[in-house]
Every structure is written in structure tokens, then in C-alpha cells.
Amino acid sequence: MIPTYRRPSDLDRCLAAVLRQTSLPRETIVVVRAGDGESSRVVREAMPAFRRLGLELTEVAIAVPGVVAAMNKGLSYCRTELVAITDDDAEPHPGWLAGIRRHFASDERIAGVGGRDVLPHGTRQDGRASVPVGKLTWYGKPIGNHHLGGGAARDVDFLKGVNCAYRRAELADIGFETALLGSGAQVHWEMALGLALRRKGFRLVYDPELTVDHHESVRHDEDKRQMAIHPVATVNLTHNETFAVLTHLRPVQRLVYAVWSLAVGTTASPGLVQAVRYLLRGRPDMLLRTAYSCKGRVKGAWTWIKSMKNGWNDAYGKAGASPGGEPQPLLSDQNHR
């Protein structure tokens, strides 16, 4: 499944990479935003090449903006047991799908499999086995690093959207989180999904050998990679992180996370202490990012409170219960005890 929006040349390259897989997909679904005629043209022109190999290529149109709505609609068209997801600006290596299938076949408790995305030249990407990847610390700090992971395959708390696959049954049961903000990328959707699966007791496996080249093209929404600080994008990504983390932490951990996130935070979503540090380093511009980040934290917490009141995503209710009825600790909880 490939959600796309106004990146036709990237989409063309991605579909060509799908056809080079050593283990071909039974069907490929491209979700295209209404009005994106160039992407529709690319899909139509690629259909003969897929048909020659006996493969299905389906275009699904959607009018609602945002990757979450696109993937939820695309998922409704999926008929296979496994659903692999990548971005239109990615180029999966030939053994990508074969490796994904191999991991799923090894353990029925595995609900998600993903791997490394190789970023454009000049980006730090060591591929070290010692680098933590896809973890949520006990106090709620999310650690991505999916482009840096090396060594053997290991269990993680969440995967990266450009390189992931899930069992359709579990994916359909949870769905992609609709409370996330954004009209395009909706950053951290994969963390919300991964943590929900982990709370149900399923495994997520990260294998750095499952690789895609991630060309990181321009986003045609408010989350523009070319802008150092964007108010709406910063609020949205911080809101989404806060909502996802609060939904899946235990009560005491939520309190610690609230203090840590507002005081320290991350580079993308800095807290007050980070702001002072940047100010001393001659980066007054980061004060703006801190202000947007704090606004996002508050909005994310309010979204979580509303969801708790309505019983949508109570971490100790339906969405957070294990098959046995008790909420399962995240893998990172166990690692930090």
C-alpha cells in the first residue's frame, strides 16, 4: 500500500522498485488524493507492466486530506493476509518483501515487521548494532533511529512508516489513529499504531536488512521538510507524539512524561530547559519552536483527556487490553526495570 500526493516521479520510481522484488506482492494499492491527476496518470501507465506479471495494481481515490484517512481507505481494499506499507518517495530493495514474509512466518505473535530506511547522501546513517531503534523509554521519550540501526533483527515498540508491514487482521482491528493532526504526513501515526499493538501483547520486529532507499522528497502540506521551523507542523507533530504516548503509558509514567516533555523534550519538540540551552548557544530562533512545542503538548494532552472521557483509547480498556484481559507492559518497560 502506497499513499501518494503530488510526487509523480517519486511514485513512478517506487512502483518500478515494487516490480523488482524477488518475492512479488499479490496486489499493490496506491491511494491518490482527489485532484492529483499526475499521480493517477503514473498509476495508469504502470498497470500494463503489473498485468504482464499477473499482478494487480489498484488506484484508490480519496478526497479527505491526510495519510491516516488515505491508509484507512486503502486498507479497506486490501484482501491479503499481510499489508506492506511504504512512501511514494521510497525505493524498496529487491529482497524487501521476501524478508518481510520470512519474519511473519517465523512467529504468529509478530504483528508488525519493518526495517531500515537509507536517507539521502550526507545524512548520518552508521548502521550500528548498538543504536537503540524504535523504543519508548519508561518515562515516555520516543527513540526513532530507524535509519541508523544495524546488526541482528530485534523487537521494537514501533516501526517507521516508510518501511513497515502488518498482519491485516490486527491492523484492521486497531485501524490508523484518526485523532492525529495534520493534512499530509501526520507524523507519529506509526508510533500510535505500534504502541497499540504492543499493548495487545503482539511483537514488532525491526530488521536492518529489510532496506528501502528513502529519498525524502518535498511534502506538499504544512509539514515542509525544507523549513527549519514551521508553527503548524511543530504543533501537529508534538500533539501527535503527546497523544500517542499518553494513551499507552501507565498513570505514574504519564506524570513523569508530562514533567520531562515540558521541561526537556526532544530536538524536534523542545521543552523549557532545551530552550535555555539553545539560547545560550546563540539560537534564539529555537524559542519559537519551544513555544509551538508547548502548545502542541497541551493540545495533545487535551485530545487524550477527551478520548478518555469518551472511552475511545483508554489504555486499560478495549484498545489497551491483552488477549488475556490485562494490559501488557511495553518492551521498553521491561528493559528499564
C-alpha positions as CSV (number, residue, x, y, z in Angstrom):
1,M,0.0,0.0,0.0
2,I,1.4,3.3,-1.1
3,P,-0.3,6.6,-0.2
4,T,0.8,9.4,-2.6
5,Y,0.2,13.1,-3.1
6,R,1.7,15.2,-5.9
7,R,5.0,13.4,-6.3
8,P,4.6,11.6,-9.6
9,S,8.2,11.0,-10.5
10,D,8.8,9.5,-7.0
11,L,5.8,7.3,-7.3
12,D,7.0,6.1,-10.7
13,R,10.3,5.1,-9.2
14,C,8.6,3.4,-6.2
15,L,6.3,1.3,-8.4
16,A,9.3,0.2,-10.5
17,A,11.0,-0.9,-7.3
18,V,7.9,-3.0,-6.4
19,L,8.2,-4.8,-9.8
20,R,11.9,-5.6,-9.0
21,Q,11.0,-7.5,-5.8
22,T,12.3,-11.1,-5.6
23,S,9.0,-12.0,-4.0
24,L,6.3,-10.1,-5.7
25,P,3.2,-8.7,-4.0
26,R,-0.2,-10.2,-4.8
27,E,-1.7,-6.7,-5.1
28,T,-0.4,-3.2,-5.0
29,I,-2.8,-0.4,-3.8
30,V,-2.0,3.2,-4.5
31,V,-4.1,5.8,-2.6
32,V,-4.4,9.0,-4.6
33,R,-5.8,12.3,-3.4
34,A,-8.6,13.7,-5.5
35,G,-7.3,16.3,-7.9
36,D,-3.9,14.7,-8.2
37,G,-4.1,13.9,-11.8
38,E,-0.3,13.4,-12.4
39,S,-0.2,10.6,-9.8
40,S,-3.3,8.9,-11.4
41,R,-1.5,9.0,-14.7
42,V,1.5,7.3,-13.3
43,V,-0.6,4.5,-11.9
44,R,-2.5,4.0,-15.2
45,E,0.8,3.9,-17.1
46,A,2.2,1.3,-14.7
47,M,-0.7,-1.0,-14.9
48,P,0.4,-2.9,-18.1
49,A,3.8,-3.8,-16.5
50,F,2.0,-5.2,-13.5
51,R,-0.5,-7.2,-15.6
52,R,2.3,-8.8,-17.6
53,L,3.5,-10.3,-14.3
54,G,0.0,-11.4,-13.3
55,L,-0.2,-8.7,-10.6
56,E,-2.9,-6.4,-9.5
57,L,-2.4,-2.6,-9.4
58,T,-5.3,-0.7,-7.9
59,E,-5.8,3.0,-7.6
60,V,-8.0,4.2,-4.7
61,A,-9.2,7.8,-4.8
62,I,-9.8,9.8,-1.6
63,A,-11.0,13.4,-1.1
64,V,-10.1,13.7,2.6
65,P,-6.6,15.0,3.2
66,G,-4.0,13.3,5.4
67,V,-2.2,10.0,5.3
68,V,-4.3,8.4,8.0
69,A,-7.5,8.7,6.0
70,A,-5.7,7.5,2.9
71,M,-4.4,4.4,4.6
72,N,-7.6,3.6,6.3
73,K,-9.4,3.7,3.0
74,G,-6.6,1.8,1.3
75,L,-6.8,-0.8,4.0
76,S,-10.5,-1.4,3.2
77,Y,-9.4,-2.6,-0.3
78,C,-6.7,-5.0,1.0
79,R,-7.5,-8.7,0.7
80,T,-4.2,-10.2,1.6
81,E,-3.1,-11.5,5.0
82,L,-0.1,-9.2,5.1
83,V,0.0,-5.5,4.3
84,A,3.3,-3.8,3.5
85,I,3.4,0.0,3.5
86,T,5.9,2.4,2.0
87,D,6.0,6.0,1.0
88,D,5.9,7.2,-2.6
89,D,9.4,8.7,-2.2
90,A,10.9,5.4,-1.2
91,E,12.6,2.7,-3.2
92,P,12.4,-0.8,-1.6
93,H,15.4,-3.0,-2.2
94,P,14.7,-6.2,-4.1
95,G,14.6,-8.5,-1.1
96,W,12.3,-6.3,1.0
97,L,9.0,-8.3,0.6
98,A,10.8,-11.7,0.8
99,G,12.3,-10.7,4.1
100,I,9.1,-9.4,5.5
101,R,7.3,-12.6,4.7
102,R,10.1,-14.7,6.3
103,H,9.7,-12.9,9.6
104,F,5.9,-13.2,9.7
105,A,6.2,-16.9,9.0
106,S,8.6,-17.4,12.0
107,D,6.1,-16.4,14.7
108,E,2.4,-15.8,14.7
109,R,2.8,-13.4,17.6
110,I,4.6,-11.0,15.2
111,A,2.0,-8.4,14.1
112,G,4.5,-5.9,12.5
113,V,7.8,-6.1,10.6
114,G,9.9,-3.3,9.4
115,G,13.5,-2.2,8.6
116,R,15.9,0.5,7.8
117,D,15.4,3.5,5.6
118,V,18.6,4.7,3.9
119,L,18.5,8.5,3.8
120,P,20.0,10.8,1.2
121,H,23.7,11.1,0.9
122,G,25.3,13.2,3.7
123,T,22.9,12.1,6.4
124,R,24.3,10.3,9.4
125,Q,23.5,6.6,9.0
126,D,26.1,4.4,10.6
127,G,24.1,1.2,10.8
128,R,25.3,0.3,14.2
129,A,24.0,-2.6,16.2
130,S,24.3,-0.7,19.5
131,V,22.0,2.1,18.4
132,P,18.5,1.9,20.1
133,V,15.8,1.8,17.5
134,G,12.0,2.2,17.8
135,K,11.9,2.4,21.6
136,L,9.7,4.2,24.1
137,T,11.6,4.8,27.3
138,W,9.9,4.2,30.6
139,Y,9.4,8.0,31.0
140,G,7.9,8.3,27.5
141,K,10.7,9.6,25.3
142,P,10.3,8.1,21.8
143,I,13.6,7.0,20.1
144,G,13.4,6.5,16.4
145,N,16.8,5.9,14.7
146,H,15.3,3.5,12.2
147,H,17.8,4.8,9.6
148,L,20.7,4.1,12.0
149,G,20.0,0.5,13.1
150,G,22.4,-2.3,12.2
151,G,23.2,-5.8,13.4
152,A,20.6,-8.5,14.0
153,A,16.8,-8.2,13.9
154,R,15.2,-7.3,17.3
155,D,11.9,-6.4,18.9
156,V,10.9,-2.8,19.0
157,D,8.0,-0.7,20.2
158,F,7.2,1.0,16.9
159,L,8.3,0.9,13.3
160,K,8.8,3.7,10.7
161,G,6.0,4.4,8.2
162,V,8.3,4.3,5.1
163,N,9.3,0.7,5.9
164,C,6.7,-1.4,7.7
165,A,4.3,-4.3,7.3
166,Y,1.5,-5.6,9.4
167,R,-0.9,-8.5,9.6
168,R,-4.1,-7.2,8.1
169,A,-6.4,-8.7,10.8
170,E,-4.6,-6.9,13.6
171,L,-4.3,-3.7,11.5
172,A,-8.0,-3.7,10.7
173,D,-8.9,-4.3,14.3
174,I,-7.0,-1.2,15.5
175,G,-7.0,1.0,12.4
176,F,-4.9,4.0,11.8
177,E,-5.4,6.7,14.6
178,T,-7.9,9.3,13.4
179,A,-7.3,11.7,16.3
180,L,-3.9,12.7,14.9
181,L,-3.4,16.2,13.5
182,G,-2.1,17.1,10.0
183,S,-3.3,17.3,6.5
184,G,-0.5,15.3,5.0
185,A,2.2,13.3,6.7
186,Q,0.5,13.2,10.2
187,V,3.8,12.5,11.9
188,H,3.9,9.7,14.5
189,W,1.0,7.7,13.1
190,E,3.3,4.7,13.1
191,M,4.1,5.2,16.8
192,A,0.4,5.3,17.8
193,L,-0.2,2.1,15.8
194,G,2.9,0.3,17.1
195,L,2.2,1.1,20.8
196,A,-1.4,0.0,20.4
197,L,-0.2,-3.4,19.0
198,R,2.4,-3.7,21.8
199,R,-0.2,-3.1,24.4
200,K,-2.2,-6.0,23.0
201,G,0.8,-8.3,23.5
202,F,2.0,-8.6,19.9
203,R,5.6,-8.4,18.8
204,L,7.0,-5.9,16.3
205,V,10.3,-6.8,14.6
206,Y,12.9,-4.4,13.2
207,D,15.4,-6.0,10.8
208,P,18.0,-3.6,9.4
209,E,18.5,-5.9,6.4
210,L,15.0,-5.0,5.2
211,T,16.0,-1.8,3.5
212,V,14.4,1.0,1.4
213,D,16.1,4.0,0.0
214,H,14.2,7.0,1.3
215,H,14.7,10.0,-1.0
216,E,12.7,12.4,1.3
217,S,11.0,14.5,-1.3
218,V,9.2,17.7,-0.6
219,R,5.9,17.4,1.2
220,H,3.0,19.3,-0.2
221,D,1.3,20.1,3.1
222,E,2.1,22.2,6.2
223,D,4.9,19.8,7.3
224,K,7.5,21.0,4.8
225,R,10.9,19.5,5.3
226,Q,12.7,22.4,3.7
227,M,11.5,24.8,6.6
228,A,13.6,24.7,9.7
229,I,10.7,25.8,12.0
230,H,7.1,25.7,10.9
231,P,4.4,26.6,13.6
232,V,1.6,24.3,12.4
233,A,4.0,21.4,11.6
234,T,5.6,21.6,15.1
235,V,2.3,21.9,16.9
236,N,1.0,18.9,14.9
237,L,3.9,16.5,15.4
238,T,4.1,17.4,19.1
239,H,0.4,16.9,19.6
240,N,0.6,13.5,17.9
241,E,3.5,12.3,20.0
242,T,1.9,13.5,23.2
243,F,-1.4,11.9,22.4
244,A,0.2,8.6,21.4
245,V,2.4,8.4,24.4
246,L,-0.2,9.4,27.0
247,T,-2.6,6.8,25.6
248,H,-0.2,3.9,26.1
249,L,1.7,4.7,29.3
250,R,0.7,3.8,32.8
251,P,-0.6,6.5,35.2
252,V,2.7,7.2,37.0
253,Q,4.6,7.1,33.8
254,R,2.2,9.7,32.4
255,L,3.1,12.1,35.2
256,V,6.8,11.6,34.6
257,Y,6.4,12.1,30.9
258,A,4.4,15.3,31.4
259,V,7.3,16.8,33.5
260,W,10.0,15.5,31.2
261,S,8.3,16.7,28.0
262,L,7.6,20.2,29.2
263,A,11.0,20.6,30.9
264,V,13.3,18.8,28.4
265,G,11.6,17.3,25.4
266,T,13.4,16.4,22.2
267,T,15.2,18.3,19.5
268,A,12.0,18.3,17.3
269,S,9.8,19.2,20.3
270,P,12.0,21.0,22.9
271,G,11.0,21.9,26.4
272,L,11.9,24.9,28.5
273,V,15.3,23.6,29.6
274,Q,16.2,22.9,26.0
275,A,15.1,26.5,25.1
276,V,17.6,27.9,27.6
277,R,20.4,25.7,26.3
278,Y,19.7,26.8,22.7
279,L,19.5,30.5,23.8
280,L,23.0,30.2,25.5
281,R,24.3,28.7,22.2
282,G,23.1,31.7,20.2
283,R,19.9,30.1,18.8
284,P,17.1,32.4,19.8
285,D,15.0,31.0,16.9
286,M,14.5,27.9,18.9
287,L,12.4,29.8,21.4
288,L,9.7,29.8,18.8
289,R,10.0,26.1,18.3
290,T,9.7,25.7,22.1
291,A,6.6,27.8,22.2
292,Y,5.0,25.8,19.4
293,S,6.1,22.6,21.1
294,C,4.5,23.5,24.4
295,K,1.2,24.4,22.6
296,G,1.3,21.0,20.9
297,R,1.8,19.3,24.3
298,V,-1.2,21.0,25.7
299,K,-3.3,20.2,22.7
300,G,-2.2,16.6,22.7
301,A,-3.0,16.2,26.4
302,W,-6.4,17.7,25.8
303,T,-7.1,15.3,23.0
304,W,-6.1,12.4,25.2
305,I,-8.4,13.6,28.0
306,K,-11.3,13.9,25.6
307,S,-10.6,10.4,24.3
308,M,-10.5,9.0,27.8
309,K,-13.8,10.6,28.6
310,N,-15.4,9.1,25.5
311,G,-13.8,5.7,26.1
312,W,-12.1,5.7,22.7
313,N,-8.5,4.9,23.6
314,D,-8.4,4.1,27.3
315,A,-5.1,2.3,27.8
316,Y,-6.7,0.0,30.3
317,G,-9.9,-0.7,28.2
318,K,-10.6,-2.3,24.9
319,A,-7.6,-0.8,23.0
320,G,-5.1,-1.5,25.7
321,A,-6.0,-5.0,26.9
322,S,-4.1,-8.0,26.1
323,P,-5.8,-11.2,24.7
324,G,-5.9,-12.3,28.4
325,G,-7.6,-9.2,29.6
326,E,-4.6,-7.5,31.4
327,P,-2.6,-4.7,29.8
328,Q,0.8,-5.8,28.7
329,P,3.9,-3.7,29.6
330,L,5.7,-2.3,26.7
331,L,9.0,-4.0,25.8
332,S,10.8,-0.8,27.0
333,D,9.1,-1.1,30.4
334,Q,10.8,-4.4,30.8
335,N,14.1,-3.2,29.6
336,H,14.2,-0.3,32.1
337,R,13.0,-2.2,35.2
